[in-house]
Amino acid sequence: MAGSPDWKIYNEHGVYRGCMKDPTEAAAVVALYGAGATIRFGHPKKHTCWTEGADGNAGDSYDHVAETCWKALADILV
């Protein structure tokens, strides 16, 4: 049986709301939650790859969010 997807979504209060298989999909969700919502790789707060409002507006470009998340993940995995 497969595990849950790695890209975790937290709302602006830091409450876990769900997960996605791709950061592009996660971008659409954090855009709905608005400022302060985050995308993390896994659950640790130190693995936050995108913070809505601080890093930009996910609704402007889901692809940009995904690119930012992949770059952050590369730094996390070093």
C-alpha positions in Angstrom: 0.0 0.0 0.0 1.3 3.4 -0.9 2.1 6.1 1.7 0.5 9.6 1.7 1.9 12.2 -0.8 4.9 14.2 0.4 3.7 17.7 -0.2 1.8 18.8 2.9 -0.5 21.8 3.1 -1.0 23.8 6.2 -3.4 26.7 6.6 -2.4 30.2 8.0 -2.8 28.9 11.6 -0.3 26.0 11.0 -3.1 23.4 11.0 -2.5 20.5 8.7 -5.1 20.5 5.9 -4.0 17.8 3.5 -1.4 16.6 1.0 -0.8 16.4 -2.7 1.5 14.4 -5.0 2.7 17.5 -6.9 3.6 21.0 -5.7 1.7 22.5 -8.6 -1.5 21.0 -7.2 -0.6 22.2 -3.7 -0.1 25.7 -5.1 -3.8 25.8 -6.0 -4.8 24.9 -2.5 -2.6 27.4 -0.7 -3.8 30.1 -3.1 -7.3 29.4 -1.7 -6.2 29.5 1.9 -4.4 32.8 1.4 -1.6 34.6 3.2 0.3 32.4 5.7 -0.6 29.1 4.2 2.4 26.9 3.6 3.6 23.9 1.5 6.0 21.7 3.2 7.9 18.6 2.1 6.7 16.3 4.9 5.5 17.6 8.1 8.5 19.4 9.7 8.1 23.2 9.8 11.8 23.5 8.8 10.8 21.8 5.5 8.6 24.7 4.4 9.0 25.3 0.7 6.4 28.0 0.1 4.6 30.5 2.3 1.7 32.2 0.7 2.1 36.0 0.7 5.8 35.9 1.9 7.0 34.1 -1.2 4.5 35.5 -3.6 0.9 34.8 -4.6 0.4 31.2 -5.7 -2.6 32.2 -7.8 -0.3 34.2 -10.1 1.6 31.1 -11.3 1.3 27.6 -10.0 4.4 26.7 -12.1 6.4 29.3 -10.3 5.4 27.9 -6.9 6.3 24.4 -8.1 9.7 25.6 -9.3 10.3 27.3 -6.0 9.3 24.2 -4.1 11.6 21.9 -6.1 14.5 24.3 -5.5 13.8 24.5 -1.8 13.6 20.7 -1.7 17.1 20.4 -3.3 18.4 22.6 -0.5 16.6 20.6 2.2 18.0 17.3 0.9 21.6 18.6 0.8 
